[in-house]
Amino acid sequence: MAQQLCHRTRSLLRLSAIVSSSSASSSLIPLSDSIIPRQQQQRAGFAGDALTVDVPVPFKAHKCDAPSLSVETSAQELLSFFKTMFTMRRMEIAADSLYKSKFIRGFCHLYDGQEAVCVGMEASLNQKDCIITAYRDHCIHLSRGGTLLEVFAELMGRKDGCSLGKGGSMHMYNKKGGFFGGNGIVGAQTPLGAGLAFAQKYLKVDGVTMTMYGDGAANQGQLFEAMNMAALWSLPVIFVCENNHYGMGTAEWRSAKSPEYYKRGDYVPGMKVDGMDCLAVKQAVKYAKEHALKNGPFVLEFDTYRYHGHSMSDPGSTYRTRDEISGVRQERDPIERIRKLLLSLEIASVSDLKTLEKEAKSEVDEALAKAKESPQPDTSELFSHIWVKGYGAEAYGADRKEVVVKLP
């Protein structure tokens, strides 16, 4: 009995020893102190035991050397990966219910299945780095330091949303966290990402911009224009293709003659990565960031998968089989991978992870309840954030005579 209690205490100490400020990014969700008091955590000395884990799927490199398959991590980081991804998964499942209950109107694109991409990325980024993406953006907002309340309130068009309730699902935004959206036009964020990287270089900021897009946007002409300019000017931009294998309902092999998206940069080096493995993503982003800061653009293709359809209006089962979806869940699910790793390394027990899951569910439920209580934006907000104040601009009617309004 004494040995069992001792083992249980060590497990709980490990679980609660996440110190977010010590990690590369502060955006990974920290564990609550409620499991074990902070004084006991410090006495335990479990501040960050180093681990080395080999990722199973090799990197495929284009015009560069592949990084090592041995990834440095820690018990803290692995637990943080698990808690963060599980929270994201619960958040997206809750968003599904909100949409079906008509609390969310308009478009809604869910990210469940792809959590390892944004969580693994954050492990190699910091607040000097920027991210810009398309409209599947809820979890990326969370990974950049946003809150569950901000996401749920924004989804429902409420005042406490990250875009003040005026952006909705497709336009999450967090400038303080270096997250520039949330963009509704397919591929349009790619030249904007190159622009962010230009600003970083111009202002001598020691950071990179992660410019994210899907395989459905990979054939857009503006992407290649952005890559060309980025290469000419050696901009610190990483073009990130989240290849979930279906652009809306079209399989990649039907829309791309060459679906090796990591080679699409031609003269820009690239790499294909298992996007369902947090540690592989972390290692690849670390490598790409070092390259981009010294030599300019880099292309990363993350092989990933979405469980929901393209959007909530897409059942997601007309162009792929249910067996395919369940097969990915059973064999490649990013949360289950981390769960198995934590158990095999004896960092946590089954009951320990259940405790984290309950904590995450409680946090999601609490944030959702608060978001439902949040008021809608004032009607005056319809006219804010449209014009730059102080320019004295005038708006005219069609004939430029009858209606003239001086803007503030």
Summary of the structure (lengths in Angstrom):
residues: 408
radius of gyration: 22.2
end to end distance: 73.0
largest distance: 88.6
contacts: 1404
relative contact order: 0.14
helix: 43%
strand: 13%
